[in-house]
Structures are given as C-alpha cells and as structure tokens.
Amino acid sequence: MSEASPLSLGDERLPALELAFSMVREAWQGFDQARPGQPPPSDQTLSLLSEPLPQTGVGALRALKEAERLLDESLAQSRPRFFGYVGSSGLEVGVLAEALSASHDVNLASLAAAATMVEQQTIGWVGEFVGFGRVGGVVTSGGMISNLTALAVARERALPGSRRQGLDGRGTLYVSVEAHSSIARSAELLGIGSASVRGIPIDADRRMDVAALRDQLGLDLAQGRVPIAVVATAGTTLTGAVDPLAEIAAVCREHDLWFHVDGAYGLPAAATPRASHLFAGIEHADSATIDAHKWLYVPKACGILLVRDPQALRRTFAHDASYMVDADENPVDRTLEYSRPFRALKLWAAFRAHGAQGFRRALESNLEVAAGLAERIRAHPQLQLVVEPQLSIVPFRHLPAKVAIDGLHEDAPEIDAHNAELARRMQDEGDVYVTSAVVDGRTVLRPCITNFRTTGADIDALIDTVLRTGHALEHQGPR
Ligand SMILES: Cc1ncc(COP(=O)(O)O)c(C=O)c1O
C-alpha cells in the first residue's frame, strides 16, 4: 500500500474545512458591524511574522487560525465603511466560488472544456450587461493587464509586425490628462514610450475635450506619427468622470483608429437606468476594460477585457510551442498570461445567483448613496463639494471654521494640509476609511462607493466622522 503524501491533511481535513468556513462566516458577520480601519499589527503578529522558514509544520488548524489573525489585522476593503481608492466588496457567492475553483486548479492555458466555455460565456454576459455587445475577450488579473493587452492588440493593428520587429518611435496614444497611469505604464512596456502618450485636456465636466483631441491628432499626423489608439476613460479614478464616448468613437472612425475604453472602475454603471446615458457610444468601442473586482463586487482578482474582434487577440499573442500541440488553437494564444487562475467562475456564479437585475439594483443603490452624500455635503457650511459626482466618487473638503471667521481663502495651503491630515487621522482612528487626493491642485477627501454593503447609515457615519475629526483637528492642531 502506498503511503499518504506528507502534504495531505489526513484527519485534519474535515475539521480544517469546518474551521475555514466558520471563519468566513465570522468575517462576514464582522463586516456588518462596521470597523473599516486598520489597527496596527499586534505584538503576537509581529513575532509570528519574524519567524524563519519552519522546518516542521504546526498543522493546518493552527496555520489557519494564524492566517485568520493576519487577515483581521490587514486592511479589509470588504467593510462597508471602507471608502478609499476604488474599493471592492468580496461578494459572498464569489468568495465561495473562488474557494471551489482553487480546489480544482483548472489549467486555462490549454482547452479546459467547460471552464474555457465559462470564461467566454461570462465575458459575453459582461459585454451584454454594459451595452458593449455580446462579443469575445479575455479574463485578466485587472485593469492594468486588460489595458496593456488591449494596447498590444492596437499596436499590432496600427503597425503590423511590430510585435516581432519592435517599434520605430512613430506610434502615439491619446488619453485625457486624467486617465489612469496604467496607460502610460502600458506604453512604456509596449515600447511606445510614455513620452508618446498625448494627454488631452479636459472640459469643465472633466471629460476629454474632443476638439483638442482632433487638433493633437492633426498635428501628429502632419509630423508622420502613427496614432495607435484613443483610450477613453469611462469613470476616471480621480473623480469618476466619463469621457464622451460617442464623439470619440466618431473621431476614431474617421481616422480608422482603435478605440479602447478604460472602464475598469466605472463601466458597470452603464447597466443602470440612472447613469446609462453617460456611456452612449460604448457599443462602438473596439475594446473595453472592466474590473469585476471593483464595481461588480467579486473578490480580487477578476478583470475583463472585452474585444469586438477576438481574432485580433490571436494575431497579437499566438506563438507556436512544441509542448502545446494537442489542440489546433490554445486559449493561451489569446492572452498575455500562461498559467491563470479560473477567475471567471466567481463572476459567473454571481450572475447566476443574483441575475443582472440584482447587480443593477446594487449599482443603483451605490449611485443613490453617492448622490445622497453630495447632497449632505452641499447642505453643510463647513463642507465643500469640489466636483459634482457623475458616478460614485464624491471629492469634497472640510473647511475649518476659520475660513468663515478669518476669511481665509479657499485655496489657502492650510486647507490642503488640514484635509490631508484629516484623511490620515480618520484612517488611524478607524471609524471610516477615506483616502485623500489632489484635484486641480487642491487636496480633497475622495470617498468612492463601490460596496454592495454600504448604505445611507454608513454615509451618515462618514459625514459625522469628518465633522467630528475635522473639528478636533482644528482645535488640537496636527499631532
Ligand atoms: C480607470 C482605472 N484603470 C485601471 C485601473 C487599474 O486596475 P487594477 O488595479 O485592477 O490593475 C484602475 C484602478 O483603480 C482604474 O481606476
């Protein structure tokens, strides 16, 4: 009889499974009582984290218990009062599907039967949900890799053969000045160079100025440059502004240019009655990035790149490999990655469990909560709404009372320092988690609402905390 592997769990398997699921249940219950902050790691944790490589194991039960404490002492974006960056939610059915998919460890580089079909079906569902159309694409680790993949395809289309021969410095890309830095980073990685990324000015609503785009294209064409793509942002990371997609699509059509939409954060809102008008024109995009681990709520990592002509992916990524000859066409020929987790299953399970309607309602609710927050800010004399929210990012400032009393100008550097310190102090105190950002040179608080658990009560807590902490800061001064 063969011996059991030293890595099998043996008698610990069932208790470990029960323990893990009881810990997930406790975490979910904990998220409902809002502690969004990040307490500093305990002494016990610091001592555990300084241990050398263990030569003998402590067993799965103890390792899982230790892992639970580490997670509890980490910043959990799943909490409803986490408003920092672009948060996520750890959607419950997604968490469970993730555990299931990891247990099967599917290989998606080769044809993986049902799993390969699930990926394509899920991509089709996402395309249909946001109005891009039910087309093809790939599942990625997130917005950065989706944008990089799309721009690799656009580069090969504009300059055929460049994937082999490299670039000659002629290619240019067009984005608004408020596009995500993943575009410049992609340009660097693809040999286009971030110096060839044209930052097009924005209009009063912080959307790409299409007349300026036309001017820049004209200038570049006159100088013999080769435009590769225009990247519109559908929900900028800073303020949630959506570029005018239909107008940009028209420019791309005139110039036969690849039209990519970076909707990593904002594109799910296209499925809502409240915001769909902002995304008119998405149906003309050649490709679109959308992060399911942002505003489709599933746990990280799950990025979707929608591509209208999936063969363009093959033209960009296919290689002959003598170790992969069993099928005529391997899915790896359409992606940047080789080994990939089966990321689509959690989104597939979430759409099956809740339906498009469930998602639409959750998104509408987030948009309503964001509009409610803007309303509360407008109504308070010590709060200043810095940008009218288009989606669920609401940049605002706390104005110290001395602005009114001493007539301090709103652009005074003291107000920037006050808001930066306010964000830090709220993060430390841990009732709500808000990050700061800089809009037009002014430091703002920048709450982003993308969690299905967040309600109006959490917004009340946010306002109360800003006013209370802002007041304390004014009277105590910085620490
Ligand atoms: C508009 C936009 N694009 C791309 C990204 C990068 O996405 P990821 O962090 O999933 O790589 C972000 C991240 O916030 C984003 O807001």
The ligand as an SDF file (V2000), in Angstrom:
LIG
                    3D

 16 16  0  0  0  0  0  0  0  0999 V2000
   -9.6680   53.6980  -14.5160 C   0  0  0  0  0  0  0  0  0  0  0  0
   -8.7360   52.6370  -13.9940 C   0  0  0  0  0  0  0  0  0  0  0  0
   -8.0000   51.9190  -14.8680 N   0  0  0  0  0  0  0  0  0  0  0  0
   -7.1470   50.9420  -14.4570 C   0  0  0  0  0  0  0  0  0  0  0  0
   -7.0000   50.6600  -13.1260 C   0  0  0  0  0  0  0  0  0  0  0  0
   -6.0380   49.5730  -12.6950 C   0  0  0  0  0  0  0  0  0  0  0  0
   -6.7920   48.4610  -12.2990 O   0  0  0  0  0  0  0  0  0  0  0  0
   -6.1250   47.2440  -11.4820 P   0  0  0  0  0  0  0  0  0  0  0  0
   -5.7720   47.8020  -10.1400 O   0  0  0  0  0  0  0  0  0  0  0  0
   -7.2160   46.2200  -11.4080 O   0  0  0  0  0  0  0  0  0  0  0  0
   -4.9400   46.7720  -12.2490 O   0  0  0  0  0  0  0  0  0  0  0  0
   -7.7330   51.3980  -12.1710 C   0  0  0  0  0  0  0  0  0  0  0  0
   -7.5570   51.1440  -10.7340 C   0  0  0  0  0  0  0  0  0  0  0  0
   -8.1420   51.7760   -9.8890 O   0  0  0  0  0  0  0  0  0  0  0  0
   -8.6330   52.3900  -12.6140 C   0  0  0  0  0  0  0  0  0  0  0  0
   -9.3730   53.1180  -11.7630 O   0  0  0  0  0  0  0  0  0  0  0  0
  1  2  1  0
  2  3  1  0
  2 15  2  0
  3  4  2  0
  4  5  1  0
  5  6  1  0
  5 12  2  0
  6  7  1  0
  7  8  1  0
  8  9  2  0
  8 10  1  0
  8 11  1  0
 12 13  1  0
 12 15  1  0
 13 14  2  0
 15 16  1  0
M  END
$$$$
